[in-house]
Amino acid sequence: MGKLDRLAEITGLDVIEHLYQLAHWISEVNVVHINSTREGGGVAEILKNITPLMEELGIKVRWEVITGTDVFFQCTKAMHNALHGRHVVIPDKFISEYEKINAENAERLRDVLMDADIVFVHDPQPAALISHFPDRKGKWIWRCHIDISRPVRSVWRYLKNYVVNYDASIFHLATFAQHLPHPMFLIPPSIDPLGEKNIPLPDSEIQSVLSQFGIDPDRPVVVQISRFDRLKDPIGVIEAYKMVKRYSPSLQLVLAGGGATDDPEGMTVLEEVKMAAEGDPDIKILYLPPKSDRVINALQRGATVVLQKSIREGFGLTVTEAMWKYKPVIGGDTGGIRLQVVNHHTGFLVNSPEGAALRMRYFLNNPDKIEEMGNKAHRFVLENFLITRHLRDYLTVMISILYGLKGRLELV
């Protein structure tokens, strides 16, 4: 049984049949996805899941990753922060390295990209590749996974000089989109319910993981899963935990996540988090290696309360993952979290450590609400944020780009 057949057992057969109908129109199309890392972060997670499904649908698809130097990734991390609205200064030498690395990758990938009918370029890191393909035959789509609603204008102007040359752009939300001279599409991300991060786990495995990290399953535990990034506000989570701890002395906190090869700040933030924890034995700070999906799964399922207290957030797949596991989420009132956390229904939106602490106390004192809101959260993900919907949207965009001027299509 193929993966699409197994997904049909979750989504219904009509959803999968619709995917095959759409894929019929692009079965001979060469598709290439390009991003900056194979491990760590939501983009790599999505591509790892979605490209095999494209292949199963009969689409010829490749996933390529650009390579770069430390200076290049320092530059793109600074760009990332600036596009999220943080005021940073990007030195000229960083910009020079950004352009040089994109030029080198363009040469390395030239044959692949010149032969492609559709190229998805994900985020700012490889955005400049397009400038090296003035005679490209295919359609190029810039896929932005971050919140650029209020960017540092000088950084956006620089990046926009490349983005305007694309044939289309894709954003998570309408509020993220900037004015561009080409078609723009809105596609939220998704999770794979059959991936090891989201499949049901036996209670014995969940208990084993909790025990491995010294977490007492008989005491309440608050969990935030995310990269160690200041925009995820792990320090704010610790502050909220300490406020609640005064009233619930048995409370435990788990901050767990890994790094990404395109994020050079991760280890610095990790050290800041350790200092903020002040040696509290009930705060577990877990730096997880790649391929820790089942561990993350178990931590989310073993949590009493799940947080994602981001200050800025493109989407927040950890929110989707927790909601799929029947966990309402206390999330930062920002970006794509707002699309998932329906306040007072699938979780709570907060703007401060004090707000997070208040909602944590509410859940700890009202466990029946965790179950009620958790059921709503799971249903909301089933209807809106599974990979089948994401794949359908990508197929629709590709058909639109390739056939948009050729009249109506009749699905087979």
N, C-alpha and C positions, 0 to 999 in steps of 0.2 A: 504494500500500500504506500503510495506516494504521500508526501507531506500535505499536498493540497487536499487529498482525500481525507486525511486526518483532521485538517482544519475544517472540512465540511461538517464533521461531527459536532463542531463547536458553533459554527456560524450558520449552518444550513447549506444544503446542496445548491440552492439557487444562487448564492453568493459566488461560489466557485465556478459555476457554469457561466456566470456573467464575465468573470475574469478570462475564461477561455474565448468567449465571444469577442472581447476587446483585443486579446492577444492575436487573434487571427489576422488583424489588420497590420500587425508589425512583426510578423513571424520571420520575415527576411531582413529585418533591420538590425544593423550592428550598433549596440548601445555600450557606452563606456561611462563608468562612474569614476571620479577622481576626488580623493580627499587627502588628508595629511597624516593619517595614522590608521593602523589596522586594529589597535587595541586601546581602550580607554575612551570614555565619553560616548554620548548618544549617537553621533554620526557613524562611528565605526560599528556600533551595536546595530543600527538600522541597516547598514549596508551588508553586514554579515548575515542578516536575516532575509533581506529582500532580494539580493542577487540570486541565490539558489532557487527561489520561487519563480523569478523571471525565466531562469533556465528551464525549470519544470514546465513552464507554459510554452516552451519552444522558442524563446527569444534568445538571440545571440548576444550575451552580455559579458562584459569584463569589468573587474574592479581593480583600478590602479591606485597606487599611493605615491605621492611625491616624497622625495628625500630632501633633507636640508641640514644646515649647520646649526650650532647652538645660537649663533647670532640671528639667523633666519627665524628661529622659533621664538627668540626673545622679541623680535620685531612683530611677529604675527600675534603673540600674546599681548603686546602693547596695543596693537590694532584692535584686537578683540575687546580689551578693556575700554578703549576709546570709543568704539562703536556702541558699547553698552552705556556710554555717557561719562565714564571716568576721565578726568582731565589728566592726560599724560603727555609727555614730550617724547617724540620719536626722533632720535638722532638721524642725521643724514646718512651716516654709515649703515644704519639699520635698513633704511630705505634702499640703499645701493645693494645691500645683501639680498633683500627681498627680490629685487628685480633680477639680480644675477642668478639666484637659485631657480627662479621661475624660468629663466632663459635656458639653464642647464637641463631642467626637467622637460622643457618643451622639446629640446633636441633628443633627449633619451626616449621620449614617448612619441616622437614625430610620426612614425609609421602607423602606430595604433590609432592616434587621434585623426590623422588624415584619412584613414579608412573608415572612421566611424560615421554613422548616419545621425546619431544623437549622442551628445556628450553632456553629462551632468557634472558640473564643477561645484564642489561643496565648500562653501564658506570662503573667507578672505585668503587663506593660505595659497591656494592655487589659482586665484582669480586672474592674475596677470598672464596666465598661460595663453589666453586668447589673443594677446597682442602679437604672438609669434606665429599665428596661423591666419594671415590675411586672405589666403586663397583656399580656406577650408571648404569642403563640400557639404559637410553636415550641419545640423542645427545644434547650437550650443546653448545650454540652459544654466544659469547661475542659481544654485540652490542655497539660500541663506537660512541657517539654522539658529541665528542669534537675534536678539532684540535690538534693532537699529532705529527704534522710534525716536530716540533723542541722542544721536551720536555727537561726538566732537566734530564740528563741521569741517575743519581742515582735513581730518583723517577721512571722512566720508567723501569729500571732494576728490581726494587723491584716488581712493578706491573706485569711485564712480566713473573715473576716466576709463577704467577697464570694463566695468559692469555694463555701461551703455552699449558696448559692442556685442553683447549677447543677444540672442534671438528671443529670449524670454527669461523671466525670473520667477522663483518660487519662494514664498514666505510662509511662516506658520500662521500668522494672524494679519488681518488688514491693518492693524495699528503699527505693525512692524515695517510695512512697505514704505519705500521712498518713491518719489516721482521719477519714473524712468520712461524712455521713449519706445518701449516694447511691451508686449503682453505680459501681465503679471498674474500668477496663480496663487491660491491659498491652499496649502496642504499641511495639516498638523501631522506630527510624527505618530508612531505606533509602537506597540510591543508584539512580540511573537508569543502567543499563549502556549506553544509547544516547545519553546526554548527552555534550557535548564534553569534559567532565572525565574520562570513563571509556572512550570509544571507543578502539580500537587506533589507534596513530599510526605513520607510516612512520619508520624509523630516521633518515632524513635530517632530519625535523622535530625529533626529539628532539635530535639532534646540533646543530642550528641554535640551539635554545633554550639548550642548555648553553653553546655558544660565545658567544651574545648576552650572557650574564651572567659570562663569564670563568671558566667551570667546565671543568676539564680532564677529558675523558671517559676518559682513560687512567689517571687516579688515582682511588682510592676516594672516594666522596662520601656523606656522611650528610645526610639531608633531614628537616626537620620543616616541615609546612605547617599553619599555623593563624593565627588572628587574633593580634595582638600584645596579649596579655592575660596578667596575672600568673598566672592559674589554669592557663595552658598551660605555665608554667615555662620560658620561653625562656632565662632566665639559668641555670637548672639544666642545660639542654642544652649551653650553652657551657662550663660547668664540666666536664661529662662529656667533651666533645670535647677539652678541654685535657688531661685525664688520658690519653686515648687517643693524643693527638698525640705524647706523649713516646716512645711505642713505634712509632707509625706516622706518621713525619714528613710523608708525602705526603698525609695525610688532608685532605679538604675538608669544610666544613660549610655547608649552606644553610638559612637560616631565612627562609621566605617566607610571606607572607599579606597580607591587606588589612585594611580596617576595615569598620565597620558604622555606619549613621547613628544607631543606638540605643546605641552604645558610645562615650561621650565620653573614656574613658581611653586609647584606643588609641595616640594620638600620644605621650603621656607614656611609655608602656611601650616604644614603639619607640625613643625616645631612651635609655632605660635599657639596652636591648639593645645599641645602638651603643656605648655607653660600656663595657659589659662585654666587647665584642669587642676593645677596645684596639687597633684599627687592624690586626688580623691580616688579611693579604691573602687568606688561605684561608678566611675566614668571609665568606660572602655574605649580606647582610641585604637582602631584597627586599620592598619595599612595593608590592604589585601593585594595579593599578587594577581596578575592576569589569570583568566579562567577560574575565577572564584564565584561563578554564577550560582552554584547550588548553595554556597555559603551565604551569599546575599539573599537568596530565596528563603533560606531557613531563618535568617535574622529578621526579615520582614514578617514572616509568618509567626515568629515567636514574639513579636513586639506587642505590647499593650497599646501603645500610641506611636504613630509614625509622623515624623516632621519632615518638611522640606522648606526650611525657613530662608529661602533665597532672597537676596536684595534685588537682583536682576536675574532673569531666567528666560532662555529661549523657549523651552517647553517644560522640561523636567520629567524625563521618562521614569525616574524613581517614584514620582507621584503615581503615574499610570500603573506601574508594577505593584505598588502597595494597594491601590484601589482594586486591582484585579484579584488580590488576595483577601478581599472583603475587609480592608482596613480604610476607614476614613482618614484623611490626611489634614494636618495643620500645616498650611503652606503660606509662603510669602505672597502678599497681594501684588503680584507682578507677572508680567509676560504670560507665557503659556500655562502657568499654574492657574490663572483665572479661568482658562478655558476648561479646566478639569475639575477644580474644586468649586462646586456650587455651594455657596456659603449656607451653612445650616442644613445642608442636604447630603453632600458627599464629603463634607469636611468643613474646616473653617479657614478663612483668609485672615492673616494678621500682618501688622506693620511694625511690630516692635517685640523685643524680648518679653516685655510686660504682657502684651497681647497673647503671645505664645504660651506664657505661663498660665494665664487665665484659662485658656482653652484646654491646656493639659490637665489642670485641676478639674475642669468640667468633665472630661472623659473619665478621669480616675474615679470621680464620685458618681458617675452615671454609666456603668458598664453596659446597660441595656441600650444606651444611645450608640455605643460603639458598634453593636450588632446591627441596629436599625440602619444607621448611616452607612455601615460597611456593605450591607446588601444593596443599597442604592448605588454605592460607588462601583461595585462589581458590574452591575447592570449597565451603568453609564459607560464603562470601558468596553463592554461587549458590543454596545451599539455604536460606538464612535471611534475607538482608538486601538483596534486590532489591526494587524499587518495586512489583512485582506482588504480593508478599506483603503489603506495607504497604497497598496499595490494597484488597486483600481484607479486611484487618483493619478498615479504616475502613468499608467497606461493611457488614461484619458488625455493627459497633457501631451504625451508623445503623439497620439493620433491627431490632436488639435494642431500641433506644430507642423506635422507632416501633411495633413489633409485639410487643414482649416479653410483653405480657399477653393476646395474642390466640391463643395456642396454637401448634401446630407449623406451619411453613411447608414447602411442597413446592416444591423448586427445579424450574424448567421445563427 
